[in-house]
Amino acid sequence: MAQRDSAVRLTLVPLDNAPTPLVKKVAARLRRIVPWTIKTSPPLTCQPCGNQQGQVDARDVLLLLPEGEWHNILTVGITDYDLTVPRLDFVYGHAMPERRTGVVSLHRLQSVSGSPAARQKALLERACKEVLHEAGHVLDLVHCQDFTCVMHYSQTLHDTDAKRCAFCPKCLIDLSRMPENVDPDR
């Protein structure tokens, strides 16, 4: 198990219809991958308005999440809403680094084939990758050219499945240059 590093504190927030047990499994899996303090919060009701296709603007959801005060304290919401942003048909997730928040949608990460156990395993792995990806954006990382890096842009589920649930060496170096401001109340 990775040693805890208090430099980054990530809170995962189940939103509306997101299954809290899955969010807790994402947190547990990420604790084994990154040396961050990761916790889950109680579910948050946000019920944003959708467009004619039933999609929700990811930016509207992000504005409902609590804004972080410190560079190293971030929040990622997890929802089942089908998310969109201007100029894109859909997104798996979106981040607002200036607010220290991100959001991930489970809606398009779900498999339609395979056994129920295989579908749940694929959803968990994809959700972990997308949460880590959005957390990377909140920490000011940009998209990576390494297709195996979690920061590589995913246009399709194949892209998400092809990348690892880990930062590449270049992104780890960029993370190591992150400002070290820590909550003074600690």
N, C-alpha and C positions, 0 to 999 in steps of 0.2 A: 504494500500500500504506500502511496506517495505521502511524504511528510507534509503537514499543513504549513502553508505560508500565508500569514495574515495580510500580505500585501494586496491580495485581491479577495474581495468578499462578494459573492454572487448569490442573489436571492431569486428563486424561481417562483413565479406566481401563476397558479392555475386560474384561467379566466373563464367565467360563465360555464360553458359546457365541456371544458377540458377535464378529462378524468384525473382526479387528484392522485390515485394510486400510480398512474403512469408518470406523472410529474415527479413523484417521490422516487420512482425507479430511475428516472433520468438523473436526478440529483445523486443518487447512490452510485450510478455508473460513472458520472463525471468526477466524483470524489476519488475514484480509483485511477483517473486519467490525469487530472491537473492538481497541482499542490495548492489549491484555493480553498477557502472556507465557503462551503456551499450549503444553503439551507432552503427550505420551502416555506412559503407563507400560506395562511389560510386562503381559500378561493376568494377572488374578487369579482363582483358583479359589475359588468360594464355595459353590456347590451348596446353596442354602437349600431347606428343605422346602416343598412346595406344599400347597395345600388340595385338597379333593375334586375341584374343577374344574381342577386343575393350575396355579392361580394362586399367586403368591408374594407375601407381604406385603412391600411396599417398605421398611418400617421394618426388617425383618430384614436386608435387603440393605445398607441404609445403615449398620447397626451393624458390618458386616464391612469397610467401607472405612476407610482410615486417617483418624483424626480430625485436623483442622487445629488448629494452635495460635494462628494469627494471623487477624485479621479478613479480611485481603486474600489469604490463601492458601487455595484451595478445591479440592475434588476432586469430580468428577462421574463416577460409574460408568455404563457403557453396557452393557445386557444385552438378551437376546432373551426373557427370561422375561416372561410376562404378569403385570404387577404389579397389586396391589390394596391398598387401605387400608380400615380400618373405615368403613362407611356409604357406600362407593362400589363399584360393580361392577368398575371398572378405573380405572387412571390411566396416563397417558403418562409421568409422572414424579413424583417426590416429593423434597422437600428437608428436611434437618434443619439449619437455620442454626446451632443451638447446637453442632453437631459440625463445621460448615463442609463438609458433604457433601450431595450430591444424587445421584439415580439417574434414568436415562431408559431406558424400555423401547422397543425397536424392534418388538416383537411386533405391535402394532396400528397402527404407522405405515406398514406395507407396503401397497402397492397390489396389487389383484388383477387389474387390467386394464391394457392398454397393452403396448407392446413391452418387452422386458427392459431396454433402455437407459432408457426413460421411467420404468419402475418404480424403477430404481436412482437416477435423478435425483430423483424425488419422495421416496424414502426419505432420501437425503442431505439435501435441503432441510428435510424435516420433522425429522430428527434434529438438525440444526443449530439450528432454532428451539426445540426442546424442551430441548436442552442449555443454550442461552442463557437460556431461561425459568427452568430450575432453578438455574442459576448466579445469576440475578437474585434468586431467593428466598434462596439462601445468603448473598447480600449484603444481605439484609433488605428487598428490594423486595416489595411486595404485588401482588395482581392489579390490573391497570389497566383502566379503563373504555374506553380507546381500542382499538377492535377491530382496528386495524392494528398495535398495539404487541406486541412479542414477549411482554410480561408479561400480555397478555389471557388469560383462562382458556379453555382448549380443552376443550369437551365432545365434540366430533366432529372428524373429520379435516377437514371443511369449515372449522371454526374455525381449525385449525392452518394450513391452506392459505391462508386469507384474511389472516392476519397477516404482517407483514414480519419478516425476521430482523434486527431492529434495535429498540433502545429508543426510545420516543417522547420528545419534549423534556421532559415532566414527569418521566419515569423517569430520564432523563439528569441532571436537576437533583438528584433524590433520590440518585443514585449519586455525584454530586460532593460530597455532604455526608457521604459515608462516612468513618469514622475512618481516619486515616492511620497505622496501625501497620504497620511493615514488619519482616520477619524481621531481627533484629539480626546474624545471621551473614553478611549480604550485604555 
